[in-house]
């Protein structure tokens, strides 16, 4: 299998954590196509119509898009419950995942708006709106902490990737003061081997 990846992407990191946790490192080759919101990589678009990462090319040639789809596939491949099978537990995990994922998307929007977009075209109200989403998500997780100190389920993995990306790209945002219990959980998780091995980089 081939994982199309970017080393800084929190969505790619989610997949890489699952690969590590399931022991699939020898079965997955990582390729790093050039991806940028304003610089089109036409050769990559031939394989991936959205031009986004992550994407996973299976051994039969099928290309899977979106980190959640990829993680779900890998979990089922290894008969591991990355996502719960019991109906209500599954719904709860996916809801938690989507809050973390949505906050991560807000961070990506902030990154593009404040770094990629020319300064004279930036929209302050849009920037404020993305920060509001992030603060709301952080507050929600402070009141709805993970039940485990291990990264075994998709919701906790997505949350760890969100907080890791926040520290990586927006270290000036002092979220730990807003959410001390969540910070305690993350700082412990962040010392695990899988988090160290999958740290984002430029």
N, C-alpha and C positions, 0 to 999 in steps of 0.2 A: 504494500500500500504506500501511497505517496501523500504526505501532508503538505499542502501549500500554506506557507506560514510567513509571518513577519515577527521578528524578535521582540518588538515593543507591544504587540497587540494583546490586550487582556483576554480577548475572545480566543485567540490562538493559545494563550497560556492555559485556559480552561481545558482545551483538548489535550495539551501536553501533559497536564497533571493527570488526566484520566489515563493516558498512555502509560505514564510511569506507574500509576497505582495498579494497573492491570498487567504490568510486565510485558507490554507489547513493543518495547523499544526496538527489538531486532526485526520486527515485522513492518515497521513504519519508517520510511525514508522521508527526510524533511527537505523540501525545496523552498527557496525564498524568492519568489517573483517580485519584481519591483511593483509596488502598489502605492498609489498616491491619488487623492481625490481630484486633482486637476492635471495630472500627467498620465495619460492613458497608456497602458502597456498592452498594445494590440495583440501581441503573441499570447499573452495570458488570457485575454478576452476570448480567444479561439477555444480555450478549454473551459473557461468559466464566464458565463454570460453577464454576471454582475461585476466581475473583476475584483471580488472581495476575498479576504482571508478571514478565517480558515476555510479550506475546502479539502476534502479527502477523496483521493482517487483509489477506488478499490481494485483488487487484483483482476476483476472481470471488466474493468474499464469504466464502471459506473462512477460518476462524480457526485459526492454528497456535499451539500451546502449548509452553512449555519452550524455554529458550535454546538447547539443543543441537539440537532439531528445527528451530528457526528458522535457526540458523547453517548447518546442513546444507542446508536448502532454498535459502538465499541463495547458498551456494557452488555448488550444482548449477545454479542459475539463471544464474550467470555463468561456468559451467564452470571454476571455480577449486577447487583441492584444499584446501579448509579442513580436510577429513578425507581421509586417504589412501585410495586405492582398493585398493591391494595388501593382501591379506588380513591378513598378520601385522603389517605396518606400521600398518594401520587399527586392529587390535586393541590394539596398543601405545599408539597415540595416544589412543584412547578410554579405556584404562585410566588413563593419566596424567591425562586430563581428569577422570575420575571421582574421582581422589584429590583434585585441586584443588577440584572442585565439592563434594565431601563436606566438605572442610575449610571451604569458604565457607558451607555450610549450618550447620556447627557455629558459625561466627561469628554467623550470623543468629540461631541459637538463643540464643547468649549475649546478643545485643543485646535480644531479646525478654524473656529471663529477668531481665536486670539493669536494664532501662529500662521495659519495658511492664508486666511483672508486678508487682503490689504487693509491697513489700519483705517483709511478713510472710508472704507465700506463696512466697517464693523457696526453691529447693532447692539447697543448697551442693554436694551430691554430684553433681547434674546439671551444675552449673557446672564443677566440677572435671573431669568426664568430657568436656565439650566442649573445655576447654583441653588435655586430654591428646590428643584427636584432632588438634587443631591442631599441637601440638608434634611429634607423630609424623609428620604430613604435611610439616612444615617440614624435619625431619631427613631424611626420605626424599628430598625434592627437593634437599637439599644434597648428597646422594650420587648423585643422578640428575638432573644439571643439564640444562637445554635445550641443544640443539645449535646453536641459531641466536640471533643478536642482533636478529632481526626477528620481528614478530608475524604469522606467516603460517598457523599451524596451530592447531586448536581447543585442543590441550593447552597450548600456550604462552600463548594468549590467556586461557584460564581461570586459569592460574597468575598471570599479571600482574594479573588482576582480583581474585584472592584477596589478593595482597600489597598491592594498592592499597586495598582495603577495610579490610584490617588496619591500615594506616597512617591511614586516614580515621577509623575508629571506635574503634580501640584503640591509639592512638599510644604509650600507656604500656607496651605489651608489646614488649620489646626483642628482637625476633626476629633482628635483624641480628647480634647477638652469638652466637646459636646457629648461624647459617648465613651466614658471611661470603662464601662464594663465590656463594651464591644472591643475597645482598644486592648484590653487585657486578653480577650480571646484571640484577637488577631496577632498580637505580639508573640503569643505562644505558638500559634500555627505557623507564623512566619519563620520560625527557627527550625522547622521540620526539613528533612532532606529534600522532599519533593518541591517545597517552596524555594529553597535555596537553588536547586538545580534548574528551576524554570524561571528564575528572575528575569524581568524584562530588560532589554538593552536596545540602544539605538544602532 
